[in-house]
């Protein structure tokens, strides 16, 4: 946005004028999108596929802070995190609806910037924006996105279908998004104390991107299918690795052994943790917002999975009676506990 150009009040357009302005150039990409924005309801046609639906809400001051989250990045992240839920079901996202509540402190140009990020993510993941709602808010911004996807019935992967002696695997690396958040929060405090201070992000670009612009791992879903590997259970890592491992184990009636030395952690995550006197493994286990895919797979796929770039085998399932165990680098065993994000916890309010 130009700093010299006067900003346009949303009241000059009204609700329907705003919707028309933001959605007038939409071109539908998917054959299942029969009718999108512009009528009382979207029309979708999925023929012989199963339909997957998920929804997520982001609240200003709880899930994001506009002091350091650019609106374009926020729009992109809102879509990517929803697409990730469809990936976690081993499906393919096809459509989204976007509902936004905004206060009168936001201008038309601000909304254009937010939607620029939304459309960029739609292009990246091949999804159509087919509807939604806009309304006013007295407390800031709220973004609610519903994502619709498809999958063959025999390919849908649930959380409660892991088997005993399955491999436990994860894509990418963990803890980076959380460390990016810690860096942003640190620099925000510095700025509040000295508004003339410039943020110091040098050498930490990766962890910042992981926090501000995460990616849904559609590539991992495709790769597993190409290699003929069928996950037995799967979910995305939004609340922290330990929390998600325990979800799969509890729902499947199993125990687990996770090996600390096998947990993938990026160099910048280690470096930031050291700078903040934090334990990188704890950040990887409990940080959340990585949006990597955690899945279980048959033992016979070990060689295939070990040879695949971007996938780490971090442990295995076992009988529930053996408990939930984290095996440290020095061979000690501790009970794996979920200490990640918990909704309605006052400590989580930004």
C-alpha positions in Angstrom: 0.0 0.0 0.0 1.2 3.5 -0.8 1.8 5.6 2.3 0.8 8.8 0.5 -2.5 7.5 -1.0 -5.5 8.2 1.2 -7.1 5.0 2.5 -10.7 4.0 1.5 -13.2 3.6 4.3 -15.2 0.3 4.0 -18.3 2.3 4.7 -18.1 3.8 1.2 -18.6 0.3 -0.3 -20.9 -1.4 2.2 -21.0 -5.2 2.7 -22.0 -6.3 -0.8 -19.9 -3.7 -2.5 -16.9 -5.0 -0.6 -17.6 -8.6 -1.5 -18.0 -7.7 -5.2 -14.8 -5.7 -5.1 -12.7 -8.5 -3.5 -14.2 -11.4 -5.6 -14.9 -9.9 -9.0 -11.9 -11.5 -10.7 -12.3 -15.0 -9.4 -11.9 -17.7 -12.0 -12.8 -21.3 -11.0 -10.1 -24.0 -11.5 -11.8 -27.2 -10.4 -14.5 -29.2 -12.3 -16.2 -29.9 -9.0 -16.8 -26.1 -8.6 -20.1 -25.7 -10.5 -21.0 -22.3 -9.1 -19.0 -20.1 -6.8 -19.3 -16.6 -5.4 -22.3 -14.6 -6.6 -25.4 -16.6 -5.6 -27.1 -17.7 -2.4 -25.0 -20.8 -2.2 -22.1 -22.5 -3.9 -22.8 -25.6 -6.1 -20.3 -28.4 -6.0 -20.3 -31.8 -7.8 -18.1 -34.5 -6.5 -19.6 -37.5 -8.4 -17.9 -40.7 -7.0 -15.5 -39.0 -4.5 -15.9 -38.7 -0.7 -16.2 -35.1 0.4 -13.9 -33.8 3.2 -14.8 -30.7 5.2 -12.9 -28.8 7.8 -13.2 -25.3 9.3 -10.8 -23.1 11.4 -11.0 -19.7 13.0 -8.3 -17.2 13.6 -8.9 -14.4 16.2 -6.8 -11.2 16.4 -5.0 -11.1 19.8 -5.4 -14.9 20.2 -4.0 -16.5 17.1 -2.3 -13.6 15.4 -0.8 -10.2 16.3 -1.0 -7.5 13.6 1.9 -5.7 15.2 4.2 -8.1 13.3 1.9 -10.3 11.1 1.6 -8.7 7.6 -1.9 -8.9 6.3 -0.8 -10.6 3.0 1.0 -13.3 5.1 -2.0 -13.7 7.4 -4.3 -14.3 4.4 -2.0 -16.9 3.0 -1.5 -18.6 6.4 -5.3 -18.8 7.0 -5.7 -20.8 3.8 -2.6 -23.0 4.2 -3.5 -24.1 7.7 -6.9 -25.2 6.5 -5.6 -27.0 3.4 -3.2 -28.8 5.9 -6.3 -30.4 7.6 -7.3 -32.0 4.3 -3.7 -33.2 3.7 -3.9 -34.8 7.1 -6.9 -36.9 5.9 -4.8 -38.0 2.8 -7.1 -35.9 0.6 -6.9 -33.0 -1.9 -8.4 -29.6 -1.1 -10.6 -28.2 -3.8 -12.7 -25.2 -2.4 -12.7 -22.8 0.4 -15.2 -20.3 1.9 -13.9 -17.2 3.7 -15.8 -15.4 6.4 -14.3 -12.3 8.0 -15.4 -10.0 10.8 -13.6 -6.6 10.8 -13.7 -3.4 12.7 -13.9 0.1 11.1 -10.1 0.6 11.7 -9.5 -1.5 8.6 -9.5 0.2 5.2 -10.3 -1.2 1.8 -6.6 -1.3 1.0 -6.0 -3.4 4.1 -8.7 -5.9 3.0 -7.2 -6.0 -0.5 -3.8 -6.9 1.0 -5.4 -9.7 3.1 -7.2 -11.1 0.1 -4.0 -10.9 -2.0 -2.5 -13.5 0.4 -5.7 -15.6 0.3 -5.7 -15.7 -3.5 -2.0 -16.4 -3.6 -2.6 -19.5 -1.4 -5.6 -20.5 -3.6 -3.3 -20.4 -6.6 -0.5 -22.3 -4.8 -2.8 -25.1 -3.7 -5.2 -25.2 -6.6 -8.4 -24.4 -4.6 -11.4 -22.2 -5.5 -12.8 -19.5 -3.3 -16.6 -20.2 -3.7 -18.3 -18.2 -0.9 -18.2 -16.8 2.6 -19.4 -13.8 4.6 -18.2 -10.4 5.8 -19.5 -8.6 8.9 -18.5 -5.9 11.3 -16.7 -6.4 14.6 -16.1 -4.2 17.6 -13.0 -6.0 18.8 -10.7 -6.4 15.8 -10.4 -9.1 13.1 -11.7 -12.6 12.9 -11.1 -14.9 10.0 -13.0 -18.2 9.6 -12.2 -20.5 6.7 -14.0 -23.7 5.7 -12.2 -26.0 3.3 -13.8 -28.7 1.2 -11.7 -31.5 -0.3 -12.0 -34.9 -1.9 -10.6 -38.3 -1.6 -11.3 -41.9 -2.7 -13.0 -43.8 0.1 -10.1 -46.3 0.4 -7.5 -43.6 0.7 -9.0 -41.5 3.5 -6.7 -41.7 6.6 -8.0 -41.3 10.1 -6.3 -40.8 13.5 -7.6 -43.9 15.1 -6.4 -46.6 12.7 -2.7 -46.9 13.6 -1.5 -50.5 14.3 0.9 -51.9 16.8 4.5 -51.9 15.7 3.9 -49.2 13.0 6.6 -46.7 12.2 6.0 -43.2 13.4 7.1 -40.6 10.8 7.0 -36.9 10.4 7.7 -34.6 7.4 10.0 -31.6 7.4 11.4 -30.2 10.6 9.8 -29.2 13.9 9.9 -26.3 16.3 10.8 -23.6 13.7 7.4 -21.9 13.7 7.5 -21.6 17.5 11.0 -20.2 17.6 9.9 -17.7 14.9 7.1 -16.6 17.2 9.5 -16.2 20.1 11.8 -14.0 17.9 8.9 -11.8 16.8 7.6 -11.4 20.4 11.2 -10.5 21.5 11.5 -7.8 18.8 8.0 -6.5 19.6 9.0 -5.9 23.2 12.2 -4.1 22.0 10.1 -1.9 19.6 7.6 -1.1 22.4 10.4 0.2 24.6 12.1 2.0 21.7 9.9 2.8 18.6 13.0 3.9 16.7 14.7 0.4 17.1 15.0 -1.7 14.0 14.1 -5.4 14.3 17.1 -7.8 14.2 16.1 -10.8 12.1 19.4 -11.5 10.3 20.2 -15.2 10.0 16.7 -16.2 11.1 14.7 -15.8 7.9 13.7 -19.5 7.8 12.1 -19.6 11.2 10.3 -16.3 10.5 8.8 -17.7 7.3 7.7 -20.9 9.1 5.7 -18.8 11.6 4.4 -16.1 9.2 3.9 -18.2 6.0 3.6 -21.9 6.7 3.0 -24.4 3.9 0.5 -27.2 3.8 2.4 -30.4 2.8 0.4 -31.4 -0.3 3.8 -32.5 -1.7 4.1 -35.2 1.0 0.6 -36.6 0.3 1.5 -36.8 -3.4 4.9 -38.4 -2.7 3.5 -41.1 -0.4 1.0 -42.0 -3.1 3.8 -42.1 -5.8 5.9 -44.4 -3.6 2.9 -46.7 -2.9 3.0 -46.0 0.8 -0.4 -46.0 2.6 -0.3 -44.3 6.0 -2.2 -46.2 8.6 -3.0 -43.0 10.6 -2.2 -39.4 10.0 -2.7 -35.8 11.3 -1.0 -32.4 10.9 1.3 -30.9 13.6 -0.6 -27.8 14.7 -0.5 -28.1 18.5 3.0 -29.7 18.9 4.5 -33.1 18.1 3.9 -34.7 21.5 0.2 -33.6 21.5 -0.4 -35.1 18.0 1.5 -38.3 18.8 -0.7 -38.8 21.8 -3.8 -38.1 19.8 -3.0 -40.9 17.4 -2.0 -43.3 20.3 -5.0 -42.6 22.4 -7.5 -42.8 19.5 -5.8 -46.0 18.2 -5.4 -47.7 21.7 -1.6 -47.8 21.4 1.6 -46.8 23.2 4.7 -45.3 21.5 8.4 -44.8 21.7 9.8 -41.6 20.2 13.5 -41.1 19.9 14.9 -37.7 20.6 17.8 -38.1 18.3 15.5 -38.8 15.4 13.3 -35.6 15.8 14.2 -33.3 12.8 15.2 -29.8 14.0 16.6 -27.1 11.7 19.9 -25.3 12.5 18.1 -21.9 13.0 15.7 -23.5 15.5 18.7 -24.8 17.5 20.4 -21.4 17.2 17.4 -19.4 18.3 16.7 -21.8 21.2 20.2 -21.4 22.4 20.0 -17.6 22.2 16.8 -17.6 24.3 18.1 -20.3 26.8 15.4 -22.7 25.6 15.6 -26.5 24.9 15.2 -27.1 21.1 13.8 -30.6 21.7 11.1 -29.2 24.0 10.3 -26.6 21.4 10.0 -29.3 18.7 7.7 -31.4 21.0 5.5 -28.6 22.3 5.8 -25.6 20.0 3.1 -26.2 17.4 2.1 -24.4 14.2 4.6 -26.4 12.1 1.8 -27.9 10.0 4.0 -30.8 9.1 2.4 -34.3 8.6 2.7 -36.9 11.3 1.8 -40.4 10.2 2.2 -44.0 11.0 3.1 -46.6 8.4 3.7 -50.4 8.2 7.1 -51.6 9.3 7.8 -53.1 5.8 7.9 -49.5 4.4 11.0 -48.6 6.5 13.5 -48.7 3.7 11.3 -46.7 1.4 10.6 -44.1 4.0 14.2 -43.8 5.2 15.3 -43.1 1.6 12.7 -40.3 1.1 13.9 -36.8 1.4 11.8 -34.7 3.8 10.5 -37.6 5.9 12.0 -38.8 9.2 11.2 -42.0 11.0 11.1 -40.9 14.7 9.8 -43.9 16.5 7.2 -46.7 16.5 4.0 -47.7 18.1 3.7 -50.4 20.7 1.2 -52.0 23.1 -0.7 -49.4 25.1 0.5 -51.2 28.3 4.1 -50.0 27.4 3.0 -46.4 27.8 4.0 -43.2 25.9 7.8 -42.9 25.9 10.4 -40.4 24.8 13.8 -42.0 24.6 16.5 -39.3 25.1 19.9 -39.1 23.3 21.6 -40.7 26.4 19.1 -43.6 26.4 16.9 -42.5 29.3 13.1 -42.9 29.0 10.6 -40.3 30.0 6.8 -40.2 29.8 5.7 -38.3 26.7 3.3 -35.5 27.7 1.3 -33.0 25.7 2.4 -29.5 26.6 1.5 -27.6 23.4 -1.2 -25.2 22.6 -4.4 -25.5 24.7 -7.5 -23.4 23.8 -9.1 -21.4 26.7 -5.8 -21.3 28.5 -5.2 -17.6 29.6 -1.5 -18.0 29.0 -2.2 -18.4 25.3 -3.7 -14.9 24.8 -1.3 -12.7 22.8 
